[in-house]
Amino acid sequence: RSGRGYYGGKHTVILGCLESTNCYDLLGHELGHNMGFLDNRLPKYQGDTLTSAKNEFDSMGGGDAPKGDYSVEFKYASGWIPESKVKMMHPQGSSGCTGCVTGGTFTIYPMDKANLPPNGQYSAVRVYLATQPPRYVWLQVRSMYTQAANQVLMDVCDVTG
């Protein structure tokens, strides 16, 4: 099985998927490229060496559909999760970014559910880390994975958004 989605493009090619093969994960990944999403890998260390590892919680990191879903930063950048559902944090509070806080206690609702959380509740927390390149830590909760259900997952993102 292989595929190619063109970043920001209109075409996706899927090779080697037979009717008996579940190819939803591959199709979701390649269509993600068409929507402008990059591959998403979790950082993994071997000793002092940073390597790349599969992100099983994200379709763009090799996660299996339908559980693989897209990551919270991709959903936010696409407008699928509105800004009102993301709690923004910055070391300098609102002087660092509009509406940001320096800290607090927040309930994060699973972002892989069909419905957004109630008013005043959040699907994610975005923590500002650095300016160049823009770097954020995203905190999210998934409900479709038993090994991660109701646990906070952390994803570092170097992409603006």
C-alpha positions in Angstrom: 0.0 0.0 0.0 1.2 3.4 -0.8 -0.2 6.8 -1.6 0.7 10.3 -2.5 -1.3 13.4 -1.6 -0.1 16.7 -3.0 0.5 19.3 -0.3 -2.1 22.0 -0.8 -3.1 20.3 -4.1 -6.2 18.8 -5.7 -5.0 15.2 -6.4 -4.5 12.1 -4.3 -3.1 8.8 -5.6 -3.7 5.6 -3.7 -1.9 2.4 -4.9 -2.2 -1.2 -3.7 -5.5 -0.9 -1.8 -7.8 -3.9 -2.6 -11.4 -4.2 -1.6 -10.4 -6.6 1.2 -7.9 -4.1 2.6 -9.0 -1.3 5.0 -7.4 1.8 3.4 -9.3 4.5 5.2 -6.2 5.4 7.2 -4.1 5.8 4.1 -6.8 7.8 2.3 -7.2 10.1 5.4 -3.5 10.6 5.5 -3.1 11.5 1.8 -6.2 13.7 1.8 -4.7 15.5 4.8 -1.8 16.5 2.6 -4.3 17.9 0.1 -5.7 20.0 2.9 -2.2 21.4 3.7 -1.3 19.1 6.6 2.3 17.9 7.1 3.4 14.6 8.5 3.1 14.5 12.3 5.6 12.5 14.2 6.1 12.4 18.0 9.6 13.2 19.2 11.4 10.1 20.4 14.8 10.0 22.0 17.4 7.2 21.9 19.9 8.3 24.5 20.7 11.9 23.7 19.7 11.5 20.0 16.3 12.8 18.8 14.7 10.5 16.3 11.2 10.4 14.8 8.4 8.0 15.8 5.0 7.2 14.5 2.2 9.3 16.1 -0.6 6.7 16.4 -3.0 9.3 17.6 -3.0 11.3 14.3 -3.8 10.3 10.8 -0.9 12.4 9.6 1.5 10.5 11.8 0.3 7.0 10.7 -2.6 6.5 13.1 -5.3 4.1 12.1 -8.7 5.4 11.0 -11.1 6.2 12.4 -9.3 6.5 15.7 -6.3 8.2 14.1 -8.2 11.5 13.5 -6.3 14.6 12.8 -4.3 16.4 15.6 -5.7 19.3 17.5 -3.3 21.7 15.8 -4.4 20.7 12.3 -8.1 21.0 13.3 -7.4 24.4 14.8 -5.5 25.6 11.8 -8.3 24.4 9.5 -11.0 26.1 11.6 -12.6 22.8 12.7 -11.9 23.8 16.3 -12.6 27.5 16.8 -10.4 29.8 18.8 -13.0 30.0 21.5 -12.4 26.3 22.2 -8.6 26.6 22.7 -7.2 28.1 25.9 -4.1 30.1 25.0 -1.2 30.4 27.4 1.9 32.6 27.2 4.6 33.3 29.8 3.8 37.0 29.6 0.0 36.5 29.7 -2.1 38.9 27.6 0.9 41.1 26.9 2.4 38.2 24.9 -0.8 37.4 22.9 -4.4 38.6 23.0 -6.5 36.6 25.4 -3.5 34.6 26.8 -3.1 33.7 30.4 0.1 32.7 32.3 -1.5 29.7 34.0 -4.6 28.1 35.5 -6.6 24.9 35.9 -8.6 23.9 32.8 -10.8 20.9 31.9 -9.9 19.7 28.4 -12.7 17.8 26.6 -11.9 15.1 24.1 -11.2 16.7 20.8 -12.0 13.5 18.8 -15.8 13.7 19.6 -18.3 14.9 17.0 -19.5 17.8 19.2 -17.6 20.7 20.6 -17.5 21.1 24.4 -20.1 23.4 26.1 -19.6 27.2 26.2 -16.6 28.2 28.4 -15.0 24.8 28.0 -12.0 23.8 25.9 -11.0 21.2 23.3 -7.3 22.0 23.8 -4.7 24.2 25.5 -2.0 25.9 23.4 1.2 26.9 25.3 3.5 29.4 23.6 7.2 28.3 23.8 9.3 30.3 21.3 9.2 33.0 18.6 11.7 31.7 15.9 10.4 29.5 14.6 7.0 29.8 16.2 6.7 26.8 18.5 3.8 25.7 20.6 2.9 22.8 22.9 -0.6 21.6 22.3 -2.4 19.7 25.1 -5.3 17.5 24.1 -7.4 14.6 25.2 -8.5 11.7 23.0 -11.4 9.4 23.8 -11.2 6.8 21.1 -7.9 5.1 22.3 -8.3 3.0 25.4 -4.6 3.4 26.2 -4.9 7.2 26.2 -8.5 7.7 27.2 -8.9 10.6 29.6 -5.2 11.3 29.6 -3.6 14.5 28.4 -1.5 14.1 25.3 1.2 16.7 24.4 2.2 17.6 20.9 5.0 20.1 20.0 4.2 22.1 16.9 6.7 24.3 15.0 4.1 25.4 12.5 2.3 28.7 12.9 -1.2 28.1 14.3 
